[in-house]
Every structure is written in C-alpha cells, then in structure tokens.
C-alpha cells in the first residue's frame, strides 16, 4: 500500500479523511519538517518510503530534474489547488493508496 507525505499547504480535511479510511498519511507538520526546501522535503519523504502529495507545482520541476539525473525518489502526486476539489483529491488518493508497489 502506498503511504503519503502531505505537503504543508494540503488542506487538513484531505489528511483527516484519508486517515479515517485507514490510509497511512504523515504530514510534514507531524514530522516537524516545516519550512524546509522542496528538495529536502522530497529527500525526507523518500527516506521514509512515502509519496509526496502537494499542490505546489515547484515539485513537478523537481521531479523532472530528478528523473533526468536518474535520482531515486518515491514519487509525487500533484493536485492543482483550484482545479481539483477536496472530495476528488480524497477519492483519487484513496485509489492510489490501494496500489501495491
């Protein structure tokens, strides 16, 4: 099952709903990793074996750079903050979480 690492700007309602459904979710607040760079946050998530969920499109650039450099990371799920509803994020992340890596 996929485990998530929630970026600081993700609505708590998404995290709370996923946890209620039994999905393994850790926020950067819970991990005491606030205000760190995107690169460091992605390194931390990889160290923990978690996929980052974010609304921050800077992570898309970072993921492309890592792929080009063939640098291992666990992954990023991006949801545009204004184009994807909270309910849709929860539904999609629940589906992703069910994948067996």
C-alpha positions as CSV (number, residue, x, y, z in Angstrom):
1,X,0.0,0.0,0.0
2,X,1.2,3.5,-0.9
3,X,2.0,5.8,2.1
4,X,1.7,9.6,1.7
5,X,3.7,12.5,3.0
6,X,1.5,15.6,2.9
7,X,3.0,19.0,1.9
8,X,2.3,21.9,4.3
9,X,-0.3,23.5,2.0
10,X,-2.6,20.5,1.7
11,X,-6.0,21.0,3.4
12,X,-6.3,19.2,6.7
13,X,-9.7,17.9,5.6
14,X,-7.9,15.7,3.0
15,X,-5.5,14.3,5.5
16,X,-8.2,13.7,8.1
17,X,-10.5,11.9,5.6
18,X,-7.7,9.7,4.4
19,X,-6.7,8.7,8.0
20,X,-10.3,7.9,8.7
21,X,-10.2,5.5,5.8
22,X,-7.1,3.8,7.3
23,X,-4.6,5.2,4.8
24,X,-1.1,5.8,6.1
25,X,-0.6,9.6,6.0
26,X,2.0,11.7,7.6
27,X,2.0,15.5,7.4
28,X,5.2,17.5,7.4
29,X,3.8,19.2,10.5
30,X,3.7,15.9,12.3
31,X,7.2,15.1,11.1
32,X,8.5,18.5,12.3
33,X,9.7,19.3,8.8
34,X,8.0,22.7,8.2
35,X,9.7,25.3,6.2
36,X,12.3,23.1,4.6
37,X,13.2,23.3,0.9
38,X,11.3,21.2,-1.7
39,X,14.4,19.2,-2.4
40,X,14.9,18.4,1.3
41,X,11.3,17.5,1.8
42,X,11.4,15.1,-1.2
43,X,14.6,13.6,0.3
44,X,12.8,13.2,3.6
45,X,9.7,11.6,2.1
46,X,12.0,9.1,0.2
47,X,13.9,8.3,3.3
48,X,10.5,7.5,5.0
49,X,9.3,5.5,1.9
50,X,6.5,7.9,1.3
51,X,5.0,9.6,-1.8
52,X,4.6,13.4,-1.5
53,X,1.1,14.8,-2.1
54,X,1.3,18.5,-3.0
55,X,-0.5,21.4,-4.6
56,X,2.9,23.1,-5.2
57,X,3.9,22.9,-8.9
58,X,7.6,23.5,-7.9
59,X,7.6,19.8,-7.1
60,X,6.9,19.0,-10.7
61,X,10.1,20.7,-11.8
62,X,12.0,18.9,-9.0
63,X,10.6,15.6,-10.1
64,X,11.7,16.2,-13.7
65,X,15.2,17.2,-12.6
66,X,15.5,14.0,-10.5
67,X,14.3,11.8,-13.4
68,X,16.8,13.4,-15.8
69,X,19.6,12.9,-13.2
70,X,18.3,9.4,-12.5
71,X,18.0,10.2,-8.8
72,X,15.7,7.9,-6.8
73,X,12.7,9.3,-5.1
74,X,9.4,7.6,-4.0
75,X,7.1,9.8,-6.1
76,X,4.9,12.9,-6.2
77,X,1.2,13.2,-6.6
78,X,0.2,16.7,-7.7
79,X,-3.3,18.1,-7.4
80,X,-3.9,21.7,-8.6
81,X,-5.3,23.5,-5.7
82,X,-8.0,25.4,-7.6
83,X,-8.9,22.8,-10.2
84,X,-9.4,19.7,-8.0
85,X,-12.0,19.5,-5.3
86,X,-11.2,18.2,-1.8
87,X,-13.6,15.3,-2.4
88,X,-11.8,14.4,-5.7
89,X,-8.4,14.6,-4.0
90,X,-9.6,12.2,-1.3
91,X,-11.1,9.8,-3.9
92,X,-8.0,9.8,-6.1
93,X,-5.6,9.5,-3.2
94,X,-7.6,6.6,-1.8
95,X,-7.3,4.8,-5.1
96,X,-3.6,5.5,-5.4
97,X,-3.0,4.3,-1.8
98,X,-4.5,0.9,-2.7
99,X,-1.7,0.2,-5.3
100,X,0.7,-2.4,-4.2
101,X,4.3,-1.2,-5.0
